[in-house]
Amino acid sequence: MLRSDGVPLAAYNRRSVEEGAAFNASLKGDENFFKIVANEDGSFELTEGAPDSTATPTYRAFQPKDHTGERLMLNGIDIAPYKATLLP
């Protein structure tokens, strides 16, 4: 959810699985990001948990527009590619 100036107000995601695709248990499921930090390049660092969480960010450079990037996996070590689409 974005404010009118494009800054995230809240962030969450839901796992999307294509019919017939193998289930990837290493991907996180539903996530709520309560810690949102602006980066100098206009992207945002999204971390699960409370705003004062010291957890490792799942997304280090999420952009509020169509883009691709890398995200932290469930094991907290590996990364995986993702594709984001901004909905109107």
C-alpha positions as CSV (number, residue, x, y, z in Angstrom):
1,M,0.0,0.0,0.0
2,L,1.5,3.3,-1.1
3,R,0.8,6.9,0.0
4,S,0.0,9.4,-2.8
5,D,3.7,10.3,-2.9
6,G,4.7,6.7,-3.6
7,V,6.1,5.9,-0.1
8,P,5.0,2.5,1.3
9,L,2.5,2.8,4.1
10,A,2.3,-0.9,4.7
11,A,3.6,-4.0,3.0
12,Y,2.6,-7.7,2.9
13,N,2.7,-10.5,0.3
14,R,1.0,-13.8,-0.4
15,R,2.7,-16.8,-1.9
16,S,1.6,-17.4,-5.5
17,V,1.8,-20.9,-6.9
18,E,1.1,-21.7,-10.6
19,E,-1.3,-24.7,-11.2
20,G,0.8,-27.8,-11.9
21,A,4.1,-26.2,-10.7
22,A,6.2,-28.0,-8.1
23,F,5.6,-26.5,-4.6
24,N,8.8,-24.8,-3.3
25,A,8.7,-25.2,0.5
26,S,11.8,-23.0,0.9
27,L,9.9,-19.9,-0.1
28,K,8.3,-18.0,2.7
29,G,4.5,-17.9,2.8
30,D,2.4,-15.0,4.0
31,E,4.6,-12.2,5.2
32,N,3.9,-8.9,6.9
33,F,6.6,-6.2,6.8
34,F,6.4,-3.8,9.7
35,K,9.9,-2.3,9.3
36,I,10.1,-0.3,6.1
37,V,13.3,1.8,5.6
38,A,13.9,4.1,2.6
39,N,17.1,3.7,0.7
40,E,18.9,6.6,-0.9
41,D,18.1,5.3,-4.4
42,G,14.3,5.4,-3.8
43,S,14.0,1.7,-3.1
44,F,12.9,0.3,0.3
45,E,14.3,-2.3,2.7
46,L,11.4,-4.5,3.9
47,T,11.9,-6.6,7.1
48,E,9.4,-8.9,8.7
49,G,8.4,-8.5,12.3
50,A,8.0,-5.5,14.7
51,P,9.3,-2.1,13.6
52,D,12.2,-2.5,16.1
53,S,13.1,-5.9,14.7
54,T,16.8,-6.7,14.2
55,A,15.9,-9.5,11.7
56,T,17.6,-9.6,8.3
57,P,15.6,-7.8,5.7
58,T,13.8,-10.0,3.2
59,Y,13.9,-7.4,0.5
60,R,16.9,-5.0,0.5
61,A,15.9,-2.9,-2.5
62,F,12.1,-3.2,-3.1
63,Q,10.8,-0.6,-5.6
64,P,7.2,0.7,-5.7
65,K,7.0,-0.1,-9.5
66,D,7.2,-3.0,-11.8
67,H,10.7,-4.6,-11.3
68,T,12.7,-7.7,-10.7
69,G,15.1,-8.4,-7.8
70,E,16.3,-10.8,-5.2
71,R,14.8,-11.8,-1.9
72,L,16.0,-13.7,1.2
73,M,14.7,-17.3,1.4
74,L,13.1,-19.0,4.4
75,N,16.5,-20.4,5.6
76,G,17.7,-16.8,6.1
77,I,20.8,-17.4,4.0
78,D,20.0,-18.1,0.4
79,I,18.4,-15.6,-2.0
80,A,15.9,-16.1,-4.8
81,P,14.7,-14.0,-7.7
82,Y,11.3,-12.3,-7.7
83,K,9.2,-10.2,-10.1
84,A,6.9,-7.5,-8.7
85,T,4.1,-5.8,-10.6
86,L,2.5,-2.5,-9.4
87,L,-1.2,-2.8,-9.4
88,P,-3.3,0.2,-10.4
